[in-house]
């Protein structure tokens, strides 16, 4: 165990040690709580964290019989504060839901507990998982955003408060904050992890995902939360070098900055040096406005779910959210239905487009985390894979000139999560990245 400071121990390593009885959940929890106490005054990753609750959960795990311990035994996981937890508040990042205590856990939380893990605390979300920045700061530099809407989960994992966390993505809310915070963000195929019990913004686009500090840990955590047999608990690393499509940007995204572009190019070069085939591809012309399809679906569905809330609480919702819901209310049903049909066509098209490749490489964001807190950054590099429901993963690969991390986004067609994780593990082994801790 001396290889790692205890609070930085990888999730799978710690779980295996607790399953074997060579590490206690209480020892890990105490180390993580000490880390929180030492660093969170600056980062503010947590919406709710009760050290007594953490200690009690860890003690319960240690008292469990060795036989039958699950794959996440003794692991405390950070949970985005739009995911229902019966034993802790779920406040949606908004004063509208201050003190709200759900009656039951979300299905993903029930699965977390059945796998032997527990909810370490509720991590900060932007209000209703939309665009308005929350209190959390980037652990690499607190003058910069950690991204959003899964701000707290990404920051908590980067700062080694926890080894893993659960977030959600409707547009770019897992992949972008993972890239900004220098961790692995994994968004599985849509609905492989059930969304039941999570605040609903857009039923077509909302997807659960994970934050960890390695691809192996992403597989372990996501496997336990996913439907049985959908994600293997360990990545199957390909025996031969993969073949990649390399897409250096999206037509609806602002130009990728020089640091991000150069770092992604350098990563592609290193992968080629290790035998990978990396083929530059252009974005298919028929889908240059796919982002508008995404926006139509997202805002129409958000308005349908949140119009009652808006009618009651407009004064306590942000101008950005009110404007988005007002726009959604103005979308005609026929335009929404047409967007759903276009989404189905895009899903089929891009699955075929990627058929000759093991994965597509693309930037996860146009650059590193922006300075200040006027926004959570541009999510548009993530829009296509959110629209199609394809699995996507952000892998940290380097740092910009200002010292902030940069990532590489990998994606594969729906249902190929194991392939994505295996290819990502292959890349991770060849693109050495030193995390914050």
C-alpha positions as CSV (number, residue, x, y, z in Angstrom):
1,X,0.0,0.0,0.0
2,X,3.0,2.4,0.4
3,X,3.1,2.9,-3.3
4,X,0.3,5.5,-2.9
5,X,-0.6,8.2,-0.4
6,X,-3.8,6.6,0.9
7,X,-6.1,9.3,-0.4
8,X,-4.8,8.9,-3.9
9,X,-5.1,5.2,-4.1
10,X,-6.9,4.1,-7.4
11,X,-10.5,3.0,-7.0
12,X,-10.0,-0.5,-8.2
13,X,-6.8,-1.0,-6.2
14,X,-8.5,0.2,-3.0
15,X,-11.6,-1.9,-3.6
16,X,-9.6,-5.1,-4.2
17,X,-7.6,-4.4,-1.1
18,X,-10.8,-4.0,1.0
19,X,-12.3,-7.2,-0.6
20,X,-9.1,-9.0,0.4
21,X,-9.1,-7.5,3.9
22,X,-5.7,-5.8,3.6
23,X,-7.2,-2.3,3.8
24,X,-10.1,-1.0,5.8
25,X,-12.8,1.3,4.5
26,X,-12.4,3.5,7.6
27,X,-8.7,4.0,6.9
28,X,-9.4,5.1,3.3
29,X,-12.3,7.3,4.4
30,X,-10.3,9.0,7.1
31,X,-7.5,9.8,4.6
32,X,-10.0,11.2,2.1
33,X,-11.8,13.3,4.8
34,X,-8.4,14.7,5.9
35,X,-7.8,15.6,2.2
36,X,-11.1,17.4,2.0
37,X,-10.4,19.3,5.2
38,X,-7.1,20.4,3.9
39,X,-8.2,21.6,0.4
40,X,-11.9,22.1,0.0
41,X,-12.1,25.6,1.5
42,X,-10.5,26.7,-1.8
43,X,-12.1,24.2,-4.2
44,X,-15.7,24.0,-2.7
45,X,-16.5,20.8,-4.4
46,X,-19.2,19.6,-2.0
47,X,-22.8,20.7,-1.7
48,X,-23.3,18.3,1.3
49,X,-20.7,16.3,3.1
50,X,-21.2,14.8,6.7
51,X,-18.0,13.3,8.1
52,X,-20.0,11.3,10.7
53,X,-22.1,9.8,7.9
54,X,-18.9,8.9,6.0
55,X,-17.4,7.3,9.1
56,X,-20.6,5.3,9.8
57,X,-20.8,4.0,6.2
58,X,-17.1,3.0,6.2
59,X,-17.6,1.2,9.5
60,X,-20.6,-0.6,8.1
61,X,-18.5,-1.8,5.1
62,X,-15.7,-3.0,7.4
63,X,-18.3,-5.0,9.4
64,X,-19.6,-6.8,6.3
65,X,-18.5,-10.5,5.9
66,X,-15.5,-11.0,3.6
67,X,-17.4,-13.5,1.5
68,X,-19.6,-11.8,-1.0
69,X,-18.1,-8.3,-0.9
70,X,-19.0,-6.5,-4.1
71,X,-16.7,-4.9,-6.8
72,X,-17.0,-1.4,-5.1
73,X,-16.7,-2.7,-1.5
74,X,-15.8,0.2,0.9
75,X,-15.6,2.8,-1.9
76,X,-17.2,6.2,-1.1
77,X,-18.3,7.9,-4.3
78,X,-19.1,11.5,-4.9
79,X,-22.6,12.0,-6.4
80,X,-23.8,15.0,-8.4
81,X,-26.5,16.8,-6.5
82,X,-29.2,16.1,-9.0
83,X,-29.1,12.4,-8.3
84,X,-31.6,11.3,-5.7
85,X,-30.2,10.0,-2.4
86,X,-32.5,9.0,0.4
87,X,-30.0,9.4,3.2
88,X,-28.6,12.9,2.0
89,X,-30.2,16.0,0.6
90,X,-30.7,16.4,-3.1
91,X,-30.9,20.1,-3.8
92,X,-30.4,20.5,-7.5
93,X,-27.9,23.3,-7.0
94,X,-30.8,25.7,-6.4
95,X,-32.4,27.4,-3.4
96,X,-35.7,26.2,-4.8
97,X,-34.8,22.7,-3.5
98,X,-32.9,23.7,-0.3
99,X,-33.1,20.9,2.2
100,X,-34.9,18.6,-0.2
101,X,-34.7,14.9,0.9
102,X,-35.9,12.3,-1.6
103,X,-37.9,9.3,-0.4
104,X,-35.8,6.8,-2.3
105,X,-32.4,6.4,-4.0
106,X,-32.0,6.8,-7.7
107,X,-31.4,3.4,-9.4
108,X,-27.7,4.1,-10.0
109,X,-27.3,4.8,-6.2
110,X,-29.1,1.5,-5.4
111,X,-26.7,-0.3,-7.7
112,X,-23.7,1.5,-6.1
113,X,-24.8,0.3,-2.7
114,X,-25.5,-3.3,-3.9
115,X,-21.9,-3.3,-5.3
116,X,-20.6,-2.5,-1.8
117,X,-20.0,1.3,-2.2
118,X,-21.7,4.2,-0.5
119,X,-22.4,7.9,-1.1
120,X,-19.5,9.8,0.3
121,X,-21.3,13.2,-0.2
122,X,-23.2,15.2,-2.7
123,X,-21.0,17.1,-5.1
124,X,-21.9,20.6,-6.4
125,X,-23.9,20.9,-9.6
126,X,-24.8,24.0,-11.5
127,X,-28.5,24.9,-10.9
128,X,-30.7,22.2,-12.5
129,X,-27.6,21.0,-14.3
130,X,-27.7,24.0,-16.7
131,X,-25.2,26.6,-17.6
132,X,-24.9,29.0,-14.7
133,X,-21.6,28.6,-12.8
134,X,-21.8,27.3,-9.2
135,X,-19.3,27.8,-6.4
136,X,-16.8,25.1,-7.3
137,X,-13.3,26.2,-8.4
138,X,-10.8,24.3,-10.5
139,X,-8.3,22.4,-8.3
140,X,-5.4,23.2,-10.7
141,X,-6.0,26.9,-10.4
142,X,-8.9,28.3,-8.3
143,X,-9.1,31.4,-10.6
144,X,-10.5,29.1,-13.3
145,X,-13.8,27.2,-13.8
146,X,-13.8,23.4,-13.3
147,X,-16.4,23.2,-16.0
148,X,-20.0,22.2,-15.6
149,X,-22.6,21.1,-14.9
150,X,-20.8,18.3,-13.1
151,X,-18.5,20.8,-11.4
152,X,-18.1,19.2,-8.0
153,X,-17.7,15.6,-9.1
154,X,-14.9,16.5,-11.5
155,X,-13.1,18.7,-9.0
156,X,-13.5,16.3,-6.1
157,X,-11.9,13.5,-8.1
158,X,-9.1,15.7,-9.4
159,X,-8.3,16.8,-5.9
160,X,-8.4,13.2,-4.6
161,X,-11.3,13.8,-2.2
162,X,-12.7,10.6,-3.6
163,X,-11.5,8.0,-6.1
164,X,-14.7,8.2,-8.2
165,X,-17.8,10.3,-8.7
166,X,-21.1,10.1,-10.6
167,X,-22.1,13.0,-13.0
168,X,-24.5,13.6,-15.8
169,X,-24.3,14.9,-19.3
170,X,-27.0,16.5,-21.6
171,X,-24.5,18.3,-23.8
172,X,-21.0,18.4,-22.4
173,X,-21.3,18.0,-18.6
174,X,-19.1,15.0,-18.1
175,X,-16.5,15.2,-20.8
176,X,-15.8,19.0,-20.5
177,X,-15.3,19.2,-16.7
178,X,-13.2,16.0,-16.9
179,X,-10.9,17.7,-19.4
180,X,-10.7,20.9,-17.5
181,X,-9.8,19.1,-14.3
182,X,-7.4,16.6,-15.7
183,X,-9.3,13.4,-14.9
184,X,-11.0,10.6,-16.9
185,X,-14.6,11.4,-17.7
186,X,-16.6,8.5,-19.1
187,X,-20.1,8.8,-20.6
188,X,-21.4,5.4,-21.5
189,X,-23.9,4.6,-24.2
190,X,-27.2,6.3,-23.5
191,X,-29.2,4.5,-20.8
192,X,-26.6,1.8,-20.2
193,X,-26.7,3.3,-16.7
194,X,-30.4,3.9,-16.0
195,X,-31.4,7.5,-15.4
196,X,-34.3,6.7,-13.1
197,X,-34.3,8.9,-10.0
198,X,-32.1,11.7,-11.5
199,X,-33.4,15.2,-12.2
200,X,-34.7,15.1,-15.8
201,X,-33.8,17.9,-18.2
202,X,-34.1,16.1,-21.6
203,X,-35.1,12.4,-21.7
204,X,-33.6,12.0,-25.1
205,X,-30.2,13.5,-24.2
206,X,-29.6,13.1,-20.5
207,X,-27.0,10.5,-19.7
208,X,-25.1,9.4,-16.6
209,X,-21.3,9.2,-16.5
210,X,-18.4,8.7,-14.2
211,X,-15.2,10.6,-13.1
212,X,-12.1,8.7,-12.1
213,X,-8.3,9.1,-12.3
214,X,-7.8,6.2,-14.6
215,X,-9.5,4.3,-17.4
216,X,-9.4,1.1,-15.3
217,X,-11.2,2.8,-12.5
218,X,-13.8,4.2,-15.0
219,X,-14.6,0.6,-16.1
220,X,-14.8,-0.7,-12.6
221,X,-17.2,2.1,-11.5
222,X,-19.4,2.2,-14.6
223,X,-19.6,-1.6,-14.7
224,X,-21.2,-1.7,-11.3
225,X,-23.7,1.0,-12.2
226,X,-24.6,-0.3,-15.7
227,X,-27.1,-2.9,-16.7
228,X,-25.7,-6.4,-16.2
229,X,-23.2,-7.5,-18.9
230,X,-23.1,-4.1,-20.7
231,X,-19.7,-2.9,-19.4
232,X,-16.9,-5.2,-18.3
233,X,-15.3,-4.4,-15.0
234,X,-11.8,-4.3,-16.5
235,X,-10.8,-2.8,-19.9
236,X,-9.9,-5.3,-22.6
237,X,-6.8,-3.6,-24.1
238,X,-6.5,-4.4,-27.8
239,X,-3.7,-6.8,-28.8
240,X,-2.7,-4.7,-31.8
241,X,-2.5,-0.9,-32.2
242,X,-5.9,0.7,-33.0
243,X,-7.0,2.6,-36.0
244,X,-8.3,6.1,-35.3
245,X,-10.2,8.7,-37.1
246,X,-8.8,12.1,-36.1
247,X,-11.4,15.0,-36.1
248,X,-9.7,18.2,-35.1
249,X,-12.9,20.2,-34.5
250,X,-16.6,20.6,-35.1
251,X,-18.1,23.1,-37.5
252,X,-20.3,24.7,-34.8
253,X,-17.4,25.1,-32.3
254,X,-15.2,28.1,-31.9
255,X,-11.6,27.5,-33.2
256,X,-9.6,25.2,-31.0
257,X,-6.8,27.2,-29.3
258,X,-3.2,26.7,-30.2
259,X,-2.2,24.9,-27.0
260,X,-5.1,22.4,-27.2
261,X,-4.6,21.9,-30.9
262,X,-0.8,21.3,-30.6
263,X,-1.2,19.0,-27.6
264,X,-3.8,16.9,-29.4
265,X,-1.6,16.8,-32.5
266,X,1.4,15.7,-30.3
267,X,-0.7,12.9,-28.8
268,X,-1.7,11.7,-32.2
269,X,1.9,11.6,-33.2
270,X,2.9,9.6,-30.1
271,X,0.1,7.1,-30.9
272,X,1.4,6.8,-34.4
273,X,4.9,6.2,-33.0
274,X,3.5,3.3,-31.1
275,X,2.0,1.7,-34.2
276,X,-1.5,3.2,-34.3
277,X,-3.0,4.4,-37.6
278,X,-4.4,7.9,-37.1
279,X,-6.3,9.1,-40.2
280,X,-7.3,12.8,-40.4
281,X,-11.0,13.1,-41.4
282,X,-13.2,16.0,-42.3
283,X,-16.6,16.6,-40.7
284,X,-19.4,15.2,-42.9
285,X,-21.1,18.1,-44.7
286,X,-24.7,16.9,-44.3
287,X,-24.4,17.1,-40.5
288,X,-22.8,20.5,-40.1
289,X,-25.8,21.8,-38.2
290,X,-26.3,18.8,-36.0
291,X,-25.9,21.1,-33.0
292,X,-29.2,22.7,-33.9
293,X,-30.9,19.3,-33.8
294,X,-29.5,18.8,-30.3
295,X,-30.7,22.3,-29.2
296,X,-34.2,21.8,-30.5
297,X,-34.6,18.5,-28.7
298,X,-33.0,19.7,-25.5
299,X,-35.0,22.9,-25.1
300,X,-38.3,21.4,-26.1
301,X,-38.0,18.6,-23.6
302,X,-36.6,20.9,-20.9
303,X,-39.6,23.2,-21.3
304,X,-42.0,20.3,-21.1
305,X,-40.5,19.1,-17.8
306,X,-39.7,22.4,-16.1
307,X,-42.5,24.7,-17.3
308,X,-44.5,24.1,-14.1
309,X,-41.4,24.9,-12.0
310,X,-40.8,28.0,-14.1
311,X,-44.4,29.1,-13.6
312,X,-44.0,28.9,-9.8
313,X,-40.4,30.0,-9.4
314,X,-39.4,32.2,-12.3
315,X,-38.0,34.8,-10.0
316,X,-35.6,32.3,-8.4
317,X,-34.5,30.8,-11.7
318,X,-31.5,32.3,-13.5
319,X,-32.0,34.6,-16.5
320,X,-30.1,32.0,-18.7
321,X,-32.4,29.1,-17.6
322,X,-35.6,31.2,-18.0
323,X,-34.5,32.3,-21.5
324,X,-33.8,28.6,-22.4
325,X,-37.1,27.4,-21.1
326,X,-38.9,30.3,-22.9
327,X,-37.2,29.3,-26.1
328,X,-38.2,25.7,-25.6
329,X,-41.8,26.7,-25.0
330,X,-41.8,28.4,-28.4
331,X,-40.6,25.4,-30.3
332,X,-43.3,23.8,-32.4
333,X,-44.1,20.1,-31.9
334,X,-43.6,19.4,-35.6
335,X,-40.1,20.9,-35.4
336,X,-39.3,18.7,-32.3
337,X,-40.6,15.6,-34.1
338,X,-38.5,16.4,-37.1
339,X,-35.4,16.9,-34.8
340,X,-36.0,13.4,-33.3
341,X,-36.1,11.9,-36.8
342,X,-32.9,13.8,-37.6
343,X,-31.3,12.4,-34.5
344,X,-32.2,8.8,-35.5
345,X,-30.6,9.5,-38.9
346,X,-27.5,11.0,-37.4
347,X,-27.1,8.0,-35.0
348,X,-27.2,5.6,-38.0
349,X,-25.0,7.8,-40.2
350,X,-22.2,8.2,-37.6
351,X,-22.2,4.6,-36.6
352,X,-21.6,3.7,-40.3
353,X,-19.1,6.6,-40.7
354,X,-17.0,5.1,-37.8
355,X,-17.3,1.5,-38.9
356,X,-13.7,1.4,-40.3
357,X,-12.1,2.8,-37.1
358,X,-11.6,1.6,-33.5
359,X,-12.5,5.1,-32.2
360,X,-12.6,8.7,-33.3
361,X,-10.2,11.2,-31.6
362,X,-11.5,14.8,-31.1
363,X,-10.9,17.7,-28.7
364,X,-13.2,17.6,-25.6
365,X,-13.2,21.4,-25.4
366,X,-11.8,24.3,-27.5
367,X,-9.1,24.9,-24.9
368,X,-8.2,24.6,-21.2
369,X,-10.6,25.8,-18.5
370,X,-11.4,29.5,-19.0
371,X,-10.3,32.1,-16.5
372,X,-13.0,33.4,-14.2
373,X,-16.5,32.3,-13.5
374,X,-18.7,34.0,-16.1
375,X,-19.4,30.6,-17.6
376,X,-18.5,26.9,-17.3
377,X,-16.8,26.8,-20.7
378,X,-17.9,25.8,-24.2
379,X,-19.6,22.4,-24.3
380,X,-20.0,22.2,-28.1
381,X,-17.1,19.7,-28.7
382,X,-19.3,17.1,-26.9
383,X,-22.6,17.9,-28.6
384,X,-22.5,15.2,-31.3
385,X,-21.9,12.3,-29.0
386,X,-24.6,13.5,-26.7
387,X,-27.0,13.8,-29.6
388,X,-26.3,10.3,-30.9
389,X,-25.9,8.7,-27.4
390,X,-22.5,7.3,-28.3
391,X,-20.1,6.4,-25.5
392,X,-17.4,9.0,-25.1
393,X,-14.4,9.4,-22.9
394,X,-12.1,12.3,-22.0
395,X,-8.5,11.3,-21.3
396,X,-6.0,13.8,-19.9
397,X,-3.0,14.1,-22.2
398,X,-1.0,17.2,-21.2
399,X,-1.1,20.8,-20.0
400,X,-1.5,24.2,-21.6
401,X,1.1,26.9,-21.3
402,X,-0.7,28.2,-18.2
403,X,-0.4,24.8,-16.5
404,X,-4.0,23.8,-16.8
405,X,-4.8,20.3,-18.1
406,X,-5.9,19.4,-21.6
407,X,-7.7,16.3,-22.8
408,X,-8.4,14.1,-25.7
409,X,-11.9,12.9,-26.4
410,X,-12.5,9.4,-27.8
411,X,-15.9,8.1,-29.0
412,X,-17.3,4.9,-30.6
413,X,-20.7,3.9,-31.8
414,X,-23.5,3.1,-29.4
415,X,-23.1,-0.3,-27.6
416,X,-19.4,-0.4,-28.0
417,X,-18.5,0.8,-24.5
418,X,-16.0,-2.0,-23.9
419,X,-14.2,-1.2,-27.1
420,X,-14.0,2.4,-26.1
421,X,-12.6,1.6,-22.7
422,X,-10.0,-0.8,-24.1
423,X,-8.8,1.6,-26.7
424,X,-8.7,4.4,-24.1
425,X,-6.6,2.2,-21.8
426,X,-4.2,1.5,-24.7
427,X,-3.8,5.2,-25.3
428,X,-3.5,6.0,-21.6
429,X,-0.5,3.7,-21.3
430,X,1.3,5.5,-24.1
431,X,0.3,9.1,-23.2
432,X,1.8,9.5,-19.8
433,X,0.0,12.2,-17.8
434,X,0.8,13.3,-14.3
435,X,-2.4,14.3,-12.5
436,X,-2.7,16.9,-9.8
437,X,-2.2,14.3,-7.0
